[in-house]
Amino acid sequence: MPAAPRLVTGCLLLVCSLAVWTCHLDRLLSSSNPTVTVTVAGDTVGIADSGKLVAKVVVGGVAKPGDRLTWSSSDPAVAIVDGLGQVRGLARGSATITAELGRTPFTAGAVRGTGTVRVVVPALTLAPVDTTITSAGDTVCLRSAARDARGTTLPGLTPDSFKLAVDADSTLRLIPGGCVVARKSGAKATVRAAIDTAIATAGVTVRQQIVRLVVHPDSISTTSVSATVQLRDSAFDRRDSLIASPVLSWTSDNAAVATVDAAGQVTSRGNGATWVRASGDGKTDSVYLVVRQVTRQVTV
């Protein structure tokens, strides 16, 4: 074929190819192009801890894994993020993490997605873990320590809340500052403290210790065998608060004259005298008892 016809044919082919590609490009840039979105799932991480964020790229409703993303943090003092979406918490607070997808054939510019990362205190301790209060009115203040994921104490951070999680016998009264005031003896109570997602508990038992013990009446006299007398006790703690239902042991020096049960009820057994004693927490009080049978009737 002569050179001139070949040149004309080549030009025609080039023009047709350009027309076809122009048509494809128009389609790509038209309003019917697939939508490109980037979404980032937020997360919560502890101070000095890390977590992997998940970004999802969707093109035209179809997930496209493996796209290269650029990651950044709105507040690197709170949280930082690497090129793979691994975020690390540095300080308590929140940061916006952005994942950016560069320009694609379907977009005029970069596409971004954001997610919020909350950096929290991951651990909290209370001390003492278990304590006993021996007088009503006494106060115990629990010491709290917020810690990061490595166990390092975080200064200046105190619990958001203190509460009595368990106090079946109403033995305590909570006051500001993580302190409790003893009200009366009873079953162990549980104090609960919380900051962010961290929770700590401590056990507090109120067991009033007897410092002063008084038994009533001071003396007893009975005139018959098998007569019974109920003794009464009054026990007081260090603050002179009355102890309800103190734990006492009762004894008689001479069981042939009188016996006493665990509730302090005395039964006379024979003529004579004896001491009946109540003891608790190392304190003792006693009652002097005389049994002298009196003749009521003589039968011949």
C-alpha positions as CSV (number, residue, x, y, z in Angstrom):
1,M,0.0,0.0,0.0
2,P,1.4,3.5,-0.9
3,A,2.5,5.6,2.0
4,A,-0.3,8.2,1.7
5,P,-3.1,5.7,2.1
6,R,-1.3,4.0,5.1
7,L,-1.0,7.4,6.8
8,V,-4.7,8.1,6.3
9,T,-5.6,4.7,7.7
10,G,-3.4,5.2,10.8
11,C,-4.9,8.6,11.5
12,L,-8.4,7.2,11.3
13,L,-7.5,4.4,13.8
14,L,-6.0,6.9,16.2
15,V,-9.1,9.1,16.0
16,C,-11.4,6.2,16.7
17,S,-9.2,5.1,19.7
18,L,-9.3,8.5,21.2
19,A,-13.1,8.6,20.7
20,V,-13.5,5.3,22.5
21,W,-11.3,6.4,25.5
22,T,-13.0,9.7,25.7
23,C,-16.3,7.9,26.0
24,H,-14.9,5.7,28.8
25,L,-13.5,8.7,30.6
26,D,-16.9,10.5,30.3
27,R,-18.5,7.5,32.0
28,L,-15.9,7.4,34.8
29,L,-16.5,11.1,35.5
30,S,-20.2,11.1,35.1
31,S,-22.7,11.1,37.9
32,S,-23.2,7.4,37.5
33,N,-19.7,6.7,38.8
34,P,-19.6,4.3,41.8
35,T,-19.5,6.0,45.2
36,V,-16.3,5.6,47.1
37,T,-16.5,5.7,50.9
38,V,-14.0,5.1,53.8
39,T,-15.4,4.3,57.2
40,V,-13.4,3.9,60.4
41,A,-14.7,2.0,63.5
42,G,-14.0,3.9,66.7
43,D,-12.5,2.1,69.7
44,T,-11.5,2.5,73.4
45,V,-8.0,1.9,74.5
46,G,-6.2,2.2,77.8
47,I,-3.4,4.6,78.6
48,A,-0.1,2.9,77.5
49,D,-2.1,0.3,75.6
50,S,-2.8,-0.1,71.9
51,G,-5.5,-1.4,69.6
52,K,-6.0,-2.0,65.9
53,L,-8.5,0.2,64.1
54,V,-10.5,-1.2,61.2
55,A,-11.1,1.0,58.1
56,K,-13.4,-0.2,55.4
57,V,-13.2,1.0,51.8
58,V,-16.3,0.6,49.7
59,V,-16.5,1.3,46.0
60,G,-19.9,1.1,44.5
61,G,-21.2,-0.9,47.4
62,V,-18.4,-3.5,47.2
63,A,-15.8,-3.7,49.8
64,K,-12.2,-3.2,48.5
65,P,-9.7,-4.6,51.0
66,G,-6.1,-4.0,50.7
67,D,-6.2,-0.3,49.6
68,R,-3.3,1.8,50.9
69,L,-4.5,4.3,53.5
70,T,-2.8,7.2,55.3
71,W,-3.6,7.5,59.0
72,S,-3.5,10.5,61.3
73,S,-4.6,11.6,64.7
74,S,-6.3,14.9,65.6
75,D,-4.5,15.0,69.0
76,P,-1.2,13.1,69.1
77,A,-0.9,14.1,72.8
78,V,-3.9,11.8,73.5
79,A,-3.4,9.0,70.9
80,I,-1.1,8.3,68.0
81,V,-1.6,6.0,65.1
82,D,0.8,4.3,62.7
83,G,0.6,3.5,59.0
84,L,-1.3,0.3,59.7
85,G,-4.0,1.8,61.9
86,Q,-2.5,0.6,65.1
87,V,-3.4,3.3,67.7
88,R,-1.8,3.8,71.1
89,G,-3.2,5.7,74.0
90,L,-1.0,8.3,75.7
91,A,-3.3,10.4,77.9
92,R,-6.9,10.4,79.1
93,G,-9.2,11.9,76.5
94,S,-10.5,11.5,73.0
95,A,-8.9,11.9,69.6
96,T,-10.3,11.7,66.0
97,I,-8.4,9.2,63.9
98,T,-8.6,9.8,60.1
99,A,-7.9,7.2,57.4
100,E,-7.3,8.8,54.0
101,L,-7.6,7.1,50.6
102,G,-5.7,8.8,47.8
103,R,-7.3,9.9,44.6
104,T,-8.9,7.1,42.6
105,P,-10.2,6.8,39.0
106,F,-13.7,7.5,40.5
107,T,-12.9,10.5,42.6
108,A,-11.6,14.0,42.0
109,G,-9.6,14.0,45.3
110,A,-8.8,12.0,48.4
111,V,-11.5,10.3,50.4
112,R,-11.4,10.3,54.1
113,G,-13.1,8.4,57.0
114,T,-12.9,9.2,60.7
115,G,-13.5,7.4,63.9
116,T,-13.2,8.5,67.5
117,V,-10.8,6.8,69.9
118,R,-11.4,7.2,73.6
119,V,-8.3,6.8,75.8
120,V,-9.2,5.7,79.3
121,V,-7.7,4.7,82.6
122,P,-7.4,0.9,82.3
123,A,-6.8,0.0,86.0
124,L,-7.7,1.2,89.4
125,T,-6.8,0.0,92.9
126,L,-8.1,0.7,96.4
127,A,-6.2,0.3,99.6
128,P,-6.6,-1.2,102.1
129,V,-8.3,-4.0,100.3
130,D,-9.9,-5.3,103.5
131,T,-10.2,-3.4,106.8
132,T,-12.1,-3.7,110.1
133,I,-13.4,-0.7,112.1
134,T,-13.8,-1.3,115.8
135,S,-15.8,1.7,117.0
136,A,-19.0,3.4,115.7
137,G,-18.2,6.9,114.5
138,D,-14.7,5.9,113.4
139,T,-13.7,7.0,109.8
140,V,-11.6,5.1,107.3
141,C,-10.5,6.8,104.0
142,L,-9.6,4.5,101.2
143,R,-6.6,5.3,99.0
144,S,-7.2,5.1,95.3
145,A,-4.6,4.8,92.5
146,A,-5.3,5.0,88.8
147,R,-2.8,3.0,86.8
148,D,-1.9,2.7,83.1
149,A,-1.7,-0.6,81.2
150,R,1.9,-1.1,82.5
151,G,0.8,-0.7,86.1
152,T,2.4,2.8,86.5
153,T,0.5,5.1,88.8
154,L,-1.2,8.0,87.0
155,P,-0.9,11.1,89.2
156,G,-3.7,13.5,89.7
157,L,-6.5,11.1,88.6
158,T,-9.2,10.2,91.1
159,P,-12.2,8.0,90.8
160,D,-15.3,9.4,89.1
161,S,-17.5,7.7,91.7
162,F,-17.5,6.0,95.1
163,K,-20.5,4.0,96.3
164,L,-21.5,1.3,98.7
165,A,-22.0,-1.6,96.4
166,V,-23.0,-4.0,99.2
167,D,-24.0,-3.0,102.8
168,A,-26.7,-5.4,103.8
169,D,-26.7,-4.3,107.5
170,S,-26.3,-0.5,106.9
171,T,-23.1,-0.5,108.8
172,L,-21.4,2.4,106.9
173,R,-22.1,6.0,105.8
174,L,-20.2,7.2,102.8
175,I,-18.7,10.7,102.9
176,P,-16.8,12.7,100.2
177,G,-13.2,11.8,99.4
178,G,-13.7,8.0,99.4
179,C,-14.2,7.8,103.2
180,V,-16.7,5.8,105.2
181,V,-18.0,6.3,108.7
182,A,-18.9,3.3,110.9
183,R,-22.5,3.2,112.1
184,K,-22.8,-0.1,113.8
185,S,-21.5,-3.7,113.7
186,G,-22.7,-6.0,110.9
187,A,-21.7,-8.0,107.9
188,K,-18.9,-7.0,105.7
189,A,-19.7,-4.1,103.3
190,T,-18.2,-3.5,99.8
191,V,-17.1,-0.1,98.6
192,R,-16.9,0.3,94.8
193,A,-14.8,3.0,93.0
194,A,-14.8,3.6,89.3
195,I,-13.0,5.7,86.7
196,D,-13.7,5.3,83.0
197,T,-13.9,1.6,82.5
198,A,-11.8,0.7,85.5
199,I,-13.4,-0.6,88.7
200,A,-11.9,-1.4,92.1
201,T,-13.6,-2.7,95.3
202,A,-12.6,-2.9,99.0
203,G,-14.2,-4.7,101.9
204,V,-15.0,-2.9,105.1
205,T,-16.2,-4.7,108.2
206,V,-17.6,-2.9,111.3
207,R,-17.1,-5.0,114.4
208,Q,-17.3,-2.8,117.5
209,Q,-14.8,-3.9,120.1
210,I,-16.0,-4.1,123.7
211,V,-14.1,-1.6,125.9
212,R,-16.6,-1.4,128.7
213,L,-19.1,-4.1,129.8
214,V,-21.9,-3.8,132.4
215,V,-24.2,-6.7,133.5
216,H,-27.5,-6.0,135.2
217,P,-28.6,-6.4,137.9
218,D,-25.5,-6.3,140.1
219,S,-26.7,-9.1,142.4
220,I,-29.4,-11.8,142.5
221,S,-31.1,-13.7,145.3
222,T,-33.4,-16.6,144.7
223,T,-35.4,-18.6,147.2
224,S,-36.1,-21.8,145.3
225,V,-34.2,-24.3,143.2
226,S,-34.9,-24.1,139.4
227,A,-35.8,-20.4,139.6
228,T,-34.6,-18.5,136.5
229,V,-33.4,-14.9,136.1
230,Q,-32.5,-13.2,132.8
231,L,-29.4,-11.1,133.0
232,R,-29.0,-8.0,130.8
233,D,-25.8,-6.7,129.4
234,S,-24.7,-3.3,128.1
235,A,-21.4,-3.3,126.0
236,F,-19.7,-0.1,124.8
237,D,-16.9,0.5,122.3
238,R,-14.0,3.0,122.5
239,R,-16.3,5.9,121.7
240,D,-18.7,4.7,124.3
241,S,-21.3,3.8,121.6
242,L,-23.6,1.0,122.6
243,I,-22.9,-2.3,120.9
244,A,-26.1,-4.1,119.7
245,S,-26.0,-7.8,120.2
246,P,-22.4,-8.1,121.5
247,V,-20.8,-11.6,121.4
248,L,-20.4,-12.7,125.0
249,S,-19.6,-15.9,126.8
250,W,-21.4,-16.6,130.1
251,T,-20.0,-18.8,132.9
252,S,-20.9,-19.7,136.5
253,D,-18.1,-20.2,139.1
254,N,-20.2,-22.9,140.8
255,A,-22.5,-24.9,138.6
256,A,-23.9,-26.7,141.7
257,V,-25.4,-23.4,142.9
258,A,-26.4,-21.9,139.5
259,T,-25.9,-22.4,135.8
260,V,-26.2,-19.9,133.0
261,D,-26.9,-20.4,129.3
262,A,-25.4,-18.6,126.2
263,A,-28.2,-16.0,126.3
264,G,-27.5,-15.0,130.0
265,Q,-30.4,-16.8,131.6
266,V,-29.5,-18.1,135.1
267,T,-31.1,-21.1,136.7
268,S,-30.6,-21.8,140.4
269,R,-29.6,-25.4,141.2
270,G,-28.9,-25.5,145.0
271,N,-28.3,-23.5,148.1
272,G,-25.2,-21.4,148.2
273,A,-23.5,-18.5,146.4
274,T,-21.6,-18.0,143.2
275,W,-20.4,-15.5,140.7
276,V,-22.0,-15.4,137.2
277,R,-19.7,-13.8,134.7
278,A,-20.0,-12.3,131.2
279,S,-16.9,-11.9,129.0
280,G,-16.2,-10.4,125.6
281,D,-13.1,-9.0,123.9
282,G,-11.1,-9.4,127.0
283,K,-13.6,-7.4,129.2
284,T,-15.6,-9.1,132.0
285,D,-18.3,-8.1,134.4
286,S,-19.9,-10.3,137.0
287,V,-23.1,-10.8,139.1
288,Y,-23.2,-12.2,142.7
289,L,-25.9,-14.8,143.0
290,V,-27.2,-16.3,146.3
291,V,-29.6,-19.2,146.4
292,R,-31.4,-19.7,149.8
293,Q,-34.3,-22.0,149.7
294,V,-37.2,-20.8,151.9
295,T,-39.6,-23.3,153.5
296,R,-43.1,-22.5,152.4
297,Q,-44.9,-25.5,153.8
298,V,-44.2,-28.3,156.4
299,T,-46.0,-31.6,156.1
300,V,-45.9,-34.0,159.0
